[in-house]
């Protein structure tokens, strides 16, 4: 059978004129993505109001710092991080809340806004009537901590202790590095090769394995001590022999030497196909579309989850016996709370893709779907005969989406997991102010942002399919997510300026019974009152700062408190399994 010819695609929003207004902190990431999709923005700055996006045909979007919470409590990046638990989760490694120096909530909110606009345009092209959407940085921030939040509301405790500690490690010559080992035998072989005590190696495996879930890793001190006694060249050799991966932490200045693409995703169109069926006046823009997802861990499952929230029917491919992560503790009943945060509402089909019959069944499902989405290891789809060419030959109108790691770039790069990509791309510097040693966040920043990019790419591809009548192949990556997040720092580094945030940036201030976070614009003045704040209860400390015209809010220090936090006004709910669920990222009208 002849394979469909793929060609570079026209951009999904080619030459569309979009009116944009609002504070640059909220509009800048969205504008970068919209330009990469072909938009010609007409920009009007309004530093005090919400961000507004007006597209032709009456489709519009509004993005505010606070869409769920009182504006006084979610006034900017710092206060949104403090309220929603981002500071708490990011700070677990350090034993106290810490603000992300990167503008993570605003970046995620910007991507969600672009997603909403694309979804509305897809819905309109299919006969729908969605005209406006609203979202907020507070909604985006809650989405980014949804797995951690779900775990705190489960029926059982975490599988490992929550406490300070975790990578990166430091070699004898001062080289700081990330380590990845996906199997206990690999972990054991690496540490034994550099002389770590056997009991420390054994005790360290489970905390290390679960760090993706807990955002910390209480590791035996002997492991860090062993690394500090070992030359970097010996560590590299031991990793190669054991089958582990190590990555030296790269600086932002180093990263400016790497090629920087114009967009975090790519699109290629295939053969002509039938137009998709209309969905009429349905409430959600993707109603009537089917997404077939073969995802693992976070990136692809989150992308499919977002498409489901937009109305798509999501069918999840799982191995015989079901996804093993369904049982990952802590559980609500017999299902992992974290798993539910990414997969609730999906249908599941068990298929052995290693067997000819299973692959035939998957091809049959893909032939009836609108989207096939996966994040398999590089080359696996081709080995199985389930790549874009193979599935597109049988279904020319298919949107084939791959959410990968390095995007086929950076030759010689290590295994593409969240923390390794953070280490390689300079994020270890960007997420922390200049008075903290570089270290990747143990919050899964890139898995989540990568999932948001994956959904964004699918929505753009669906719109491109509506415009061209052709199937589309799209690819996004963790590397692209890192480039989106570090873009402001890389611009400063390329200009010769210090790319890092100043000392103490977004570091909350202790009170008599907790912590308070000042808005970025108020932080210098707030720190001048640090001694007085230490003597006040948190509620009084917030009032003290506000009486002096300083924006501030209390820092969430236990995610279990959020469900009853009056600042969220009951926005968190429980699903049918009893797991805590965050609100949908958008409101459509």
QUIKAGI-V916662 format. One record per helix or strand. SS is the DSSP state (a for helix, b for strand). FROM is the first residue (numbers start at 0). TO is the last residue. Records with the same first field share a line. If there is no record, write none. Layout:
SS = FROM-TO ; FROM-TO
This chain:
b = 6-7 ; 16-21 ; 39-44 ; 50-53 ; 59-63 ; 131-135 ; 168-169 ; 175-179 ; 244-247 ; 264-271 ; 289-293 ; 312-317 ; 330-331 ; 334-335 ; 346-349 ; 370-373 ; 398-403 ; 469-476 ; 508-509 ; 514-517 ; 551-553 ; 572-573 ; 579-580 ; 586-587
a = 23-35 ; 55-57 ; 76-83 ; 85-93 ; 103-124 ; 136-143 ; 145-151 ; 183-192 ; 197-208 ; 210-213 ; 220-227 ; 231-241 ; 251-254 ; 298-308 ; 323-326 ; 336-342 ; 355-366 ; 379-383 ; 387-393 ; 417-423 ; 426-429 ; 444-467 ; 477-493 ; 519-526 ; 529-533 ; 537-546 ; 558-563
